[in-house]
Amino acid sequence: MPDLVVTQVRSSIGAKPKHRGTLRALGLGRIGKSNTLPDRPEIRGMIAKVPHMIKVDEEAEAAPAKKTTAKKATAKKTTAKKTTAKKATATKATAAQAKAIAKRTTTKRGVGSADGGDAEGGASTEAKERQR
């Protein structure tokens, strides 16, 4: 049984809510997005509801090749290496940001700062004595 490739070609802005729901049920959400669906009566009915917003192409089923699976496994390993490198870079950036924040925090709370506090961020010693 052939599959159907459904592509959204018009925006759902201004469409009826049921038409927007039908697009979501077909797995579409923006112009140019495609989805491959089985050729069944339910799918054909949804396509009949929104023919002015989509384009339909038939796709013949192809037997999956074993070589393709081997390529996918290699691609996954490469992706894992890239992701690990990105995480390491993100960790370095986070550490640098934490140092910068700590540096800013200590300089703002020095003696004579705008809030008149001491190094611990509270009121100055003179102010504490006045309250007593």
ZAMARGU-4260 file (C-alpha; in steps of 0.2 Angstrom, whole numbers, plus 5000, padded with zeros to 4 digits):
<rodrens>
0) 5000/5000/5000 | 5008/5017/4995 | 5010/5031/5007 | 5005/5049/5005 | 5016/5063/5007
5) 5006/5078/5014 | 5014/5096/5013 | 5006/5112/5020 | 5006/5125/5007 | 4995/5138/5015
10) 4994/5146/5032 | 4981/5141/5045 | 4979/5159/5050 | 4961/5164/5047 | 4956/5146/5045
15) 4941/5138/5054 | 4946/5130/5070 | 4941/5113/5064 | 4953/5115/5049 | 4967/5120/5060
20) 4964/5105/5070 | 4964/5094/5055 | 4981/5101/5050 | 4988/5097/5067 | 4980/5079/5066
25) 4989/5077/5049 | 5006/5082/5058 | 5007/5099/5050 | 5010/5115/5058 | 5018/5128/5046
30) 5020/5131/5028 | 5032/5119/5019 | 5031/5106/5033 | 5028/5088/5026 | 5023/5072/5034
35) 5022/5054/5027 | 5005/5046/5031 | 4998/5029/5027 | 4985/5029/5013 | 4969/5025/5024
40) 4951/5031/5023 | 4953/5041/5039 | 4968/5050/5032 | 4959/5053/5015 | 4944/5060/5024
45) 4956/5073/5033 | 4964/5077/5017 | 4947/5080/5009 | 4943/5093/5023 | 4958/5104/5019
50) 4963/5102/5001 | 4965/5121/4999 | 4979/5121/5012 | 4989/5106/5007 | 4997/5097/4993
55) 4997/5078/4992 | 5010/5066/4983 | 5010/5047/4983 | 5025/5038/4988 | 5028/5020/4984
60) 5035/5009/4998 | 5053/5004/4997 | 5061/4990/5007 | 5073/4996/5020 | 5091/4992/5016
65) 5103/4985/5029 | 5117/4997/5023 | 5106/5012/5028 | 5105/5005/5046 | 5124/5005/5047
70) 5125/5023/5041 | 5112/5028/5054 | 5123/5020/5068 | 5138/5029/5062 | 5129/5046/5061
75) 5122/5043/5079 | 5140/5041/5086 | 5146/5057/5077 | 5131/5066/5084 | 5135/5060/5102
80) 5153/5067/5100 | 5147/5084/5095 | 5134/5085/5109 | 5148/5080/5122 | 5159/5094/5115
85) 5144/5107/5116 | 5141/5102/5134 | 5159/5104/5139 | 5159/5121/5131 | 5143/5126/5139
90) 5150/5121/5156 | 5165/5132/5153 | 5154/5146/5149 | 5144/5143/5164 | 5159/5143/5176
95) 5165/5160/5168 | 5148/5167/5170 | 5147/5162/5188 | 5164/5170/5191 | 5158/5186/5183
100) 5143/5187/5194 | 5153/5183/5210 | 5165/5197/5205 | 5150/5210/5202 | 5142/5205/5218
105) 5157/5208/5229 | 5161/5225/5221 | 5143/5231/5223 | 5143/5228/5242 | 5159/5236/5247
110) 5160/5249/5260 | 5152/5266/5254 | 5141/5257/5242 | 5124/5265/5237 | 5114/5255/5250
115) 5126/5261/5264 | 5129/5244/5270 | 5145/5235/5276 | 5153/5221/5267 | 5140/5209/5272
120) 5126/5219/5264 | 5117/5225/5280 | 5116/5242/5287 | 5133/5250/5292 | 5139/5249/5310
125) 5134/5267/5314 | 5116/5263/5308 | 5115/5248/5319 | 5121/5258/5334 | 5108/5272/5331
130) 5094/5258/5331 | 5099/5252/5348
</rodrens>
